[in-house]
């Protein structure tokens, strides 16, 4: 299907049709998710021109191109006539007389159609389809629940839909899945919370919902590999809101994250970097004997993003605790930072330079 689209509609990074095109300061357009991953990896150059970007890099929505892609989908590439209309598919979901197989097929088709079609996603949310999907989300049938969650994730892709989904009760249904769903469904539920948390006001709403943060922390502790990764990603997203940091710490997130970080999952280090911004988080970290050593190991062997957040975490800890600074100095953190400031990653250079200043200050005081 993608081959029938003009090449200008494809992201230069993923080579997929763009669903949320944004313009860099270099003038080139990329799909938001692809260029964000590029930036999150520490790159500060345009993937095409290799020229430096502004700091922080700005991502300007390319509304004109997004509209062109949407219109091209609707007009130039009409859906096959064999596909039922979306409203009839939604009717199948809400009808008590619809057999399970029909509901599963309807969810499958709606998910496929809505994945790349923002106009369809908008029509579905405006036509009352969300309530039908949410009913399926709390189904006792694991297959129906998983397919409904996949469709709900698609509907949450557009910022305009995120607040509306929350208003219709999506958070309560998703949190219920976190507590009692199958492993694939729990992972999907955490991913949906991450998507909804892109909108700032939703971070507070998610955190204030009873047991939402606790359910994510429980998933960190008891989940499989994918569940743990998605739960950590969701916590990272919602904990940019300060109250949620305290909630996560109160639920016992810190020792669990330290243990996970010790196994090599750097997403846990990213969450620690955020939780270290609050007093309660720092206090829990300094109680753990292996905290500093695990962070030092990330500095020595981690990816650029892992190093960035290990530096941020150590910076917060060392700024507030002399004993941590002493341990960091004994562990060679100062020497590691001196090497890191010579690298080409701007965020790592900045964090390493800041930590050097903190350690110098603590060393002179000692």
SULDA-V840381 format. One record per pair of residues at least 24 apart in sequence whose C-alpha atoms are under 7 Angstrom apart, sorted by the first residue. I is the first residue (numbers start at 0). J is the second residue. D is the distance in Angstrom with one decimal. If there is no record, write none. Layout:
I_J_D ; I_J_D
This chain:
8_68_6.6 ; 18_115_6.1 ; 19_65_6.7 ; 20_60_6.2 ; 20_61_5.4 ; 20_65_6.2 ; 21_58_5.5 ; 21_59_5.1 ; 21_60_4.3 ; 21_61_5.0 ; 22_58_5.6 ; 22_59_5.0 ; 22_60_6.3 ; 22_61_6.1 ; 23_57_6.3 ; 23_58_5.5 ; 23_59_6.7 ; 24_52_6.4 ; 24_57_6.7 ; 39_304_6.8 ; 40_303_6.4 ; 40_304_5.7 ; 41_303_6.4 ; 41_304_6.6 ; 41_344_5.8 ; 41_346_6.9 ; 42_344_6.8 ; 69_116_6.6 ; 69_117_6.8 ; 69_118_6.5 ; 85_109_7.0 ; 89_128_6.2 ; 89_131_7.0 ; 92_131_6.2 ; 93_131_5.7 ; 103_143_6.0 ; 106_146_6.0 ; 106_147_6.3 ; 106_150_6.9 ; 107_146_6.6 ; 109_150_7.0 ; 110_149_6.7 ; 110_150_4.8 ; 110_153_7.0 ; 113_153_6.5 ; 114_153_5.8 ; 120_154_5.6 ; 133_169_6.8 ; 133_172_6.8 ; 136_172_6.7 ; 137_172_6.4 ; 141_181_6.7 ; 145_184_5.4 ; 148_187_6.5 ; 148_188_7.0 ; 152_191_5.5 ; 155_194_6.4 ; 155_195_6.4 ; 156_194_6.8 ; 158_198_6.9 ; 161_195_5.4 ; 161_198_7.0 ; 162_201_6.9 ; 170_205_6.7 ; 174_211_5.7 ; 177_214_6.1 ; 178_214_6.2 ; 182_226_6.9 ; 185_226_6.6 ; 186_225_6.4 ; 186_226_4.6 ; 186_229_5.9 ; 189_229_5.6 ; 189_230_5.5 ; 189_233_5.9 ; 190_229_5.8 ; 190_233_6.6 ; 192_233_6.1 ; 193_232_6.8 ; 193_233_4.5 ; 193_236_5.9 ; 196_236_6.2 ; 196_237_6.0 ; 202_237_4.9 ; 202_240_6.4 ; 203_240_6.7 ; 206_243_5.6 ; 212_246_6.8 ; 212_247_6.1 ; 213_250_5.8 ; 216_250_6.8 ; 216_252_5.8 ; 220_255_6.3 ; 228_266_6.8 ; 231_266_6.2 ; 231_267_6.1 ; 231_270_6.8 ; 232_266_6.8 ; 234_270_6.8 ; 235_269_6.9 ; 235_270_5.0 ; 238_273_6.8 ; 239_273_6.9 ; 244_274_5.5 ; 244_277_6.9 ; 245_279_6.7 ; 248_279_6.7 ; 248_280_5.8 ; 253_280_6.9 ; 253_283_6.4 ; 253_284_6.5 ; 257_290_6.4 ; 261_293_5.7 ; 265_305_5.4 ; 268_305_6.5 ; 268_308_6.2 ; 268_309_6.2 ; 269_305_6.9 ; 269_308_5.3 ; 271_312_6.5 ; 272_308_5.3 ; 272_309_6.7 ; 272_311_5.7 ; 272_312_4.4 ; 275_312_5.8 ; 275_315_6.0 ; 275_316_7.0 ; 276_315_6.5 ; 281_316_6.2 ; 291_327_6.8 ; 295_332_6.9 ; 307_346_6.7 ; 307_347_5.2 ; 307_350_6.9 ; 310_350_6.0 ; 310_351_6.4 ; 311_350_6.3 ; 314_354_5.3 ; 317_357_6.9 ; 318_357_6.2 ; 321_361_6.7 ; 324_358_6.3 ; 324_361_6.8
